[in-house]
Amino acid sequence: MSNARKLVYTTTMPIRWGDMDAMEHVNNTVYFRYLEQARVEWFARLGYAFNTKQEAPVIINASCTFLMPLTYPGNIVVRMYLGRAGNSSVESYYEILREGDDEEKVVAEGASKIVWFNPQTGKSVPLPKKVRDLSGND
C-alpha cells in the first residue's frame, strides 16, 4: 500500500454457500458485495445513514482484481483504506484475505471512488470534515 492510503476499517464476514457459482468458487460479482458491505459498515460506524433525502456517499466507479479464488466454507477479512480526498470525493481501496491464512496473502484487491452527493440537487457536495480528516491526505 502506498503511503497515501490509510487503513480505516477492518471487518470479517462469512463466505456463504450461495456466493459460489457453477465453477465452484465465489462468483466475481460477489466480491463487489463484500467491498460494499465493508464500506456500508464503516459509514454506519461514522454515523452516516443511507436514505434518499440526505446527503450521502455514492460510488461513481469500482474495480476489483481477483488474485486467488475463494470457496465455501470459510470467512474473509476485508480491509478498507482511504486515499487522498478531493473537494467532494475520496478514493477507497480494499484488500480481501481469507481468515486464517497468511495475513499478507491477499486474494483480491478493490478500489472505488466515493463522491458525497445531494439527492435533492443531483450534484456533488463537499466531503464531510469527519471523512476528510480520516483520509490519506498528508
Phi and psi in degrees as GROMACS dihedral restraints (atoms count N, CA, C in turn):
[ dihedral_restraints ]
;  ai    aj    ak    al  type     phi  dphi    fc
    3     4     5     6     1   -71.4    20    10
    4     5     6     7     1   157.7    20    10
    6     7     8     9     1   -63.5    20    10
    7     8     9    10     1   -21.2    20    10
    9    10    11    12     1   -79.5    20    10
   10    11    12    13     1     2.1    20    10
   12    13    14    15     1  -109.0    20    10
   13    14    15    16     1   136.0    20    10
   15    16    17    18     1  -124.4    20    10
   16    17    18    19     1   125.0    20    10
   18    19    20    21     1   -65.5    20    10
   19    20    21    22     1   123.3    20    10
   21    22    23    24     1  -118.5    20    10
   22    23    24    25     1   -18.1    20    10
   24    25    26    27     1  -161.7    20    10
   25    26    27    28     1   142.9    20    10
   27    28    29    30     1  -134.5    20    10
   28    29    30    31     1   135.5    20    10
   30    31    32    33     1  -140.9    20    10
   31    32    33    34     1   157.9    20    10
   33    34    35    36     1  -120.1    20    10
   34    35    36    37     1   139.7    20    10
   36    37    38    39     1  -146.8    20    10
   37    38    39    40     1   155.7    20    10
   39    40    41    42     1   -78.6    20    10
   40    41    42    43     1   149.5    20    10
   42    43    44    45     1   -85.6    20    10
   43    44    45    46     1   121.0    20    10
   45    46    47    48     1   -91.3    20    10
   46    47    48    49     1   149.5    20    10
   48    49    50    51     1   -56.3    20    10
   49    50    51    52     1   -39.3    20    10
   51    52    53    54     1   -70.7    20    10
   52    53    54    55     1    -7.4    20    10
   54    55    56    57     1   -74.7    20    10
   55    56    57    58     1   -18.9    20    10
   57    58    59    60     1   -83.8    20    10
   58    59    60    61     1   158.0    20    10
   60    61    62    63     1  -116.9    20    10
   61    62    63    64     1  -168.6    20    10
   63    64    65    66     1   -63.4    20    10
   64    65    66    67     1   -19.5    20    10
   66    67    68    69     1   -83.9    20    10
   67    68    69    70     1     1.9    20    10
   69    70    71    72     1    64.3    20    10
   70    71    72    73     1    32.9    20    10
   72    73    74    75     1  -140.3    20    10
   73    74    75    76     1   166.4    20    10
   75    76    77    78     1   -60.5    20    10
   76    77    78    79     1   128.9    20    10
   78    79    80    81     1   -64.6    20    10
   79    80    81    82     1   143.9    20    10
   81    82    83    84     1   -55.6    20    10
   82    83    84    85     1   -36.5    20    10
   84    85    86    87     1   -65.9    20    10
   85    86    87    88     1   -26.5    20    10
   87    88    89    90     1   -69.5    20    10
   88    89    90    91     1   -29.4    20    10
   90    91    92    93     1   -58.1    20    10
   91    92    93    94     1   -37.8    20    10
   93    94    95    96     1   -65.1    20    10
   94    95    96    97     1   -32.6    20    10
   96    97    98    99     1   -67.8    20    10
   97    98    99   100     1   -39.0    20    10
   99   100   101   102     1   -61.0    20    10
  100   101   102   103     1   -45.2    20    10
  102   103   104   105     1   -64.1    20    10
  103   104   105   106     1   -42.0    20    10
  105   106   107   108     1   -60.9    20    10
  106   107   108   109     1   -44.3    20    10
  108   109   110   111     1   -60.5    20    10
  109   110   111   112     1   -44.0    20    10
  111   112   113   114     1   -61.3    20    10
  112   113   114   115     1   -44.3    20    10
  114   115   116   117     1   -63.9    20    10
  115   116   117   118     1   -44.4    20    10
  117   118   119   120     1   -64.6    20    10
  118   119   120   121     1   -43.1    20    10
  120   121   122   123     1   -60.1    20    10
  121   122   123   124     1   -43.7    20    10
  123   124   125   126     1   -62.6    20    10
  124   125   126   127     1   -47.0    20    10
  126   127   128   129     1   -63.3    20    10
  127   128   129   130     1   -38.2    20    10
  129   130   131   132     1   -62.2    20    10
  130   131   132   133     1   -41.1    20    10
  132   133   134   135     1   -63.5    20    10
  133   134   135   136     1   -29.3    20    10
  135   136   137   138     1   -79.4    20    10
  136   137   138   139     1   -10.6    20    10
  138   139   140   141     1    97.0    20    10
  139   140   141   142     1    14.4    20    10
  141   142   143   144     1   -96.7    20    10
  142   143   144   145     1   126.3    20    10
  144   145   146   147     1   -96.7    20    10
  145   146   147   148     1   154.4    20    10
  147   148   149   150     1  -108.3    20    10
  148   149   150   151     1   109.8    20    10
  150   151   152   153     1  -150.1    20    10
  151   152   153   154     1   169.2    20    10
  153   154   155   156     1   -83.1    20    10
  154   155   156   157     1     1.0    20    10
  156   157   158   159     1  -106.9    20    10
  157   158   159   160     1   -10.1    20    10
  159   160   161   162     1  -116.8    20    10
  160   161   162   163     1   155.5    20    10
  162   163   164   165     1   -62.7    20    10
  163   164   165   166     1   138.5    20    10
  165   166   167   168     1  -158.6    20    10
  166   167   168   169     1   167.5    20    10
  168   169   170   171     1   -77.9    20    10
  169   170   171   172     1   142.8    20    10
  171   172   173   174     1  -130.8    20    10
  172   173   174   175     1   157.0    20    10
  174   175   176   177     1  -101.6    20    10
  175   176   177   178     1   128.1    20    10
  177   178   179   180     1  -104.1    20    10
  178   179   180   181     1   -14.2    20    10
  180   181   182   183     1  -159.7    20    10
  181   182   183   184     1   157.0    20    10
  183   184   185   186     1  -151.4    20    10
  184   185   186   187     1   146.7    20    10
  186   187   188   189     1  -143.8    20    10
  187   188   189   190     1   159.3    20    10
  189   190   191   192     1  -150.6    20    10
  190   191   192   193     1   133.8    20    10
  192   193   194   195     1  -108.6    20    10
  193   194   195   196     1   122.3    20    10
  195   196   197   198     1   -95.2    20    10
  196   197   198   199     1   111.7    20    10
  198   199   200   201     1   -96.3    20    10
  199   200   201   202     1   -34.6    20    10
  201   202   203   204     1  -148.1    20    10
  202   203   204   205     1   147.4    20    10
  204   205   206   207     1   -74.6    20    10
  205   206   207   208     1   150.3    20    10
  207   208   209   210     1  -110.4    20    10
  208   209   210   211     1   146.0    20    10
  210   211   212   213     1  -136.1    20    10
  211   212   213   214     1   155.9    20    10
  213   214   215   216     1   -78.3    20    10
  214   215   216   217     1   146.5    20    10
  216   217   218   219     1   -89.8    20    10
  217   218   219   220     1   169.1    20    10
  219   220   221   222     1   150.9    20    10
  220   221   222   223     1   179.2    20    10
  222   223   224   225     1  -125.4    20    10
  223   224   225   226     1   154.7    20    10
  225   226   227   228     1  -118.5    20    10
  226   227   228   229     1   157.8    20    10
  228   229   230   231     1  -114.5    20    10
  229   230   231   232     1   129.1    20    10
  231   232   233   234     1  -114.5    20    10
  232   233   234   235     1   124.1    20    10
  234   235   236   237     1  -105.4    20    10
  235   236   237   238     1   130.5    20    10
  237   238   239   240     1  -112.1    20    10
  238   239   240   241     1   131.9    20    10
  240   241   242   243     1  -121.7    20    10
  241   242   243   244     1   149.8    20    10
  243   244   245   246     1  -109.3    20    10
  244   245   246   247     1   142.0    20    10
  246   247   248   249     1   -99.5    20    10
  247   248   249   250     1  -156.9    20    10
  249   250   251   252     1   -67.0    20    10
  250   251   252   253     1   142.1    20    10
  252   253   254   255     1   -98.8    20    10
  253   254   255   256     1   141.7    20    10
  255   256   257   258     1   -99.3    20    10
  256   257   258   259     1  -161.3    20    10
  258   259   260   261     1   -65.5    20    10
  259   260   261   262     1   -47.4    20    10
  261   262   263   264     1  -122.7    20    10
  262   263   264   265     1     4.8    20    10
  264   265   266   267     1  -139.3    20    10
  265   266   267   268     1   161.8    20    10
  267   268   269   270     1  -147.5    20    10
  268   269   270   271     1   140.6    20    10
  270   271   272   273     1   -82.0    20    10
  271   272   273   274     1   140.2    20    10
  273   274   275   276     1  -123.6    20    10
  274   275   276   277     1   147.0    20    10
  276   277   278   279     1  -132.4    20    10
  277   278   279   280     1   151.9    20    10
  279   280   281   282     1  -139.9    20    10
  280   281   282   283     1   149.3    20    10
  282   283   284   285     1  -127.3    20    10
  283   284   285   286     1   135.7    20    10
  285   286   287   288     1  -112.7    20    10
  286   287   288   289     1   128.6    20    10
  288   289   290   291     1  -127.8    20    10
  289   290   291   292     1   152.2    20    10
  291   292   293   294     1   -85.4    20    10
  292   293   294   295     1   125.0    20    10
  294   295   296   297     1   -59.4    20    10
  295   296   297   298     1   135.6    20    10
  297   298   299   300     1    93.9    20    10
  298   299   300   301     1   -17.9    20    10
  300   301   302   303     1   -82.2    20    10
  301   302   303   304     1   176.7    20    10
  303   304   305   306     1   -51.1    20    10
  304   305   306   307     1   127.5    20    10
  306   307   308   309     1   -60.0    20    10
  307   308   309   310     1   -19.4    20    10
  309   310   311   312     1  -103.4    20    10
  310   311   312   313     1     9.0    20    10
  312   313   314   315     1   -89.1    20    10
  313   314   315   316     1    86.0    20    10
  315   316   317   318     1   -77.1    20    10
  316   317   318   319     1   127.9    20    10
  318   319   320   321     1   -95.8    20    10
  319   320   321   322     1   -19.6    20    10
  321   322   323   324     1  -157.6    20    10
  322   323   324   325     1   149.7    20    10
  324   325   326   327     1  -126.1    20    10
  325   326   327   328     1   134.9    20    10
  327   328   329   330     1  -130.2    20    10
  328   329   330   331     1   169.0    20    10
  330   331   332   333     1  -154.2    20    10
  331   332   333   334     1   152.2    20    10
  333   334   335   336     1  -155.0    20    10
  334   335   336   337     1   151.7    20    10
  336   337   338   339     1  -102.3    20    10
  337   338   339   340     1   122.5    20    10
  339   340   341   342     1  -102.0    20    10
  340   341   342   343     1   127.0    20    10
  342   343   344   345     1  -118.3    20    10
  343   344   345   346     1   134.6    20    10
  345   346   347   348     1   -81.2    20    10
  346   347   348   349     1   130.9    20    10
  348   349   350   351     1  -132.9    20    10
  349   350   351   352     1   139.7    20    10
  351   352   353   354     1  -103.7    20    10
  352   353   354   355     1   111.6    20    10
  354   355   356   357     1   -68.2    20    10
  355   356   357   358     1   -21.5    20    10
  357   358   359   360     1   -72.0    20    10
  358   359   360   361     1   -40.6    20    10
  360   361   362   363     1   -96.8    20    10
  361   362   363   364     1   -18.9    20    10
  363   364   365   366     1    74.3    20    10
  364   365   366   367     1    19.3    20    10
  366   367   368   369     1  -125.5    20    10
  367   368   369   370     1   160.5    20    10
  369   370   371   372     1   -74.4    20    10
  370   371   372   373     1   155.8    20    10
  372   373   374   375     1  -134.4    20    10
  373   374   375   376     1   163.5    20    10
  375   376   377   378     1   -57.9    20    10
  376   377   378   379     1   143.7    20    10
  378   379   380   381     1   -59.5    20    10
  379   380   381   382     1   144.2    20    10
  381   382   383   384     1   -62.0    20    10
  382   383   384   385     1   147.3    20    10
  384   385   386   387     1   -56.0    20    10
  385   386   387   388     1   -39.3    20    10
  387   388   389   390     1   -58.9    20    10
  388   389   390   391     1   -42.1    20    10
  390   391   392   393     1   -71.7    20    10
  391   392   393   394     1   -45.0    20    10
  393   394   395   396     1   -58.3    20    10
  394   395   396   397     1   -43.0    20    10
  396   397   398   399     1   -64.9    20    10
  397   398   399   400     1   -26.5    20    10
  399   400   401   402     1   -87.8    20    10
  400   401   402   403     1    -7.0    20    10
  402   403   404   405     1   -72.6    20    10
  403   404   405   406     1   176.9    20    10
  405   406   407   408     1   -83.8    20    10
  406   407   408   409     1    14.0    20    10
  408   409   410   411     1   -64.5    20    10
  409   410   411   412     1   142.8    20    10
